[in-house]
Amino acid sequence: MTPPNKNPAEHRTDTAVELTARNFPSAHEEAQALKAPSRYAGPESAYRLAFTDDAFLLREELRPVRMQLELLKPELVQAELGIESTIVIFGSARILSPEAADAALLAAQANQGDPGDESTVRRTQMQQHMSRFYDEARRFAALVTERSRTLETPIYVVTGGGPGIMEAGNRGAHEVGGKSIGLNIVLPHEQEPNAFITPELCFQFHYFALRKMHFLMRSIALVCFPGGFGTLDELFETMTLVQTGKSRRRPILLFGREFWTRLINFDWLIETGMISPGDVNLFHFVETAEDAWRCLADHYGFDLPETRTGEFADYI
């Protein structure tokens, strides 16, 4: 019977709420409501709730719990936001945008005078030469974000979240109105999150291993630009997982044949028997954003409209 002076629809709503209401306060409610007695409020007190006690959570013995949390947090957030497929863009944090590289070269040339300045000019000239990869990463991320909107499952760009090639990847997705992910890690340098990561998808890690897991868990391709130790670490770990069958085969694209073949003598690895001849088929060299998209389209059967020269110039 509907209580007097109460609308029947309102009564039904109230009943539904009562039937599904929590029987116990949530952990969040407990944490917000709890006030420690003054006698036990000091930093040495063990009175606080375990899940609000930083000193307890940071104990050496709690490492397995912290590792589980680093696995769960990005997993739950991405699942809630419907992110199922990603493309990972790796590359150096030290590659500058063309604008920054041009400015650095002009400044070095303007200050040229002492013999030591010649090395600075040569270094900035190389930075200017390498800056084309920033533009390609930016264009590729824009292209993936734009094209994949027509797919049943959109593809999201993932980077390590820092500057350089990582910034270029997040920037390209951002400039065409797409979301992108940044998997940052605590380091003494080069890991301030760049300004183009989607805020709700900007994560921070302590453990390299769990960060690497999240790079690969949803990825349909690995796209590797020139880089240093970190880039090589991530590239070779991925190739090893695919080579050994621990991970499914997926496109691994290396931007810049000249860079990679000067850096790694793949022929010598085959000649000395360190890898099998077929192992070089684990990856493909590409030079432009369009080349990389064609490889993905061929592998996955994406629709591939005619690509015109400069088709994606508006993205940069």
QUIMO-V610814 format. One record per backbone hydrogen bond with DSSP energy under -0.5 kcal/mol. CO is the residue of the C=O (numbers start at 0). NH is the residue of the N-H. Records with the same first field share a line. If there is no record, write none. Layout:
BEGIN
CO->NH ; NH
END
This chain:
BEGIN
2->5
6->10
7->11
8->12
9->13
10->14
11->15
12->16
13->17
14->18
15->19
16->20
25->29
26->30
27->31
28->32
29->33
36->39
37->40
41->44
48->51 ; 52
49->52
51->53
52->56
53->57
55->58
58->61
59->62
61->65
62->66
63->67
64->68
65->69
66->70
67->71
68->72
69->73
70->74
71->75
72->76
73->77
74->78
75->79
76->80
77->82
78->81
81->83
84->155
85->219 ; 220
86->157
87->89 ; 222
89->224
91->94 ; 164
93->95
96->100
97->101
98->102
99->103
100->104
101->105
102->106
103->107
104->108
105->109
106->110
108->111
113->112 ; 116
114->117
115->118 ; 119
116->120
117->121
118->122
119->123
120->124
121->125
122->126
123->127
124->128
125->129
126->130
128->131
129->132
130->133 ; 134
131->135
132->136
133->137
134->138
135->139
136->140
137->141
138->142
139->143
140->144
141->145
142->146
143->147
145->148
146->149
147->150
151->153
153->84
155->86
156->180
157->88
158->182
160->193
162->165
163->167
164->168
165->169
166->170
167->171
168->172
169->173
170->174
171->175
172->175 ; 177
173->176
178->156
179->197
180->158
181->183 ; 202
183->204
184->186
193->196
197->200
198->201
200->181 ; 202
202->183
204->185
205->207
206->210
207->211
208->212
209->213
210->214
211->215
212->216
213->217
217->85
219->250
220->87
221->223 ; 252
222->89 ; 224
223->254
225->91
227->231
228->232
229->233
230->234
231->235
232->236
233->237
234->238
235->239
236->240
237->241
238->242
239->243
240->245 ; 246
241->244
250->221
251->283
252->223 ; 254
253->255 ; 285
255->259
256->260
257->261
258->262
259->263
263->265
264->268
265->269
266->270
267->271
268->273 ; 274
269->272
275->278
276->279
277->280
278->281
279->282
283->253
285->255
287->291
288->292
289->293
290->294
291->295
292->296
293->297
294->298
295->299
296->300 ; 301
305->307
307->310
309->312
311->314
312->315
END
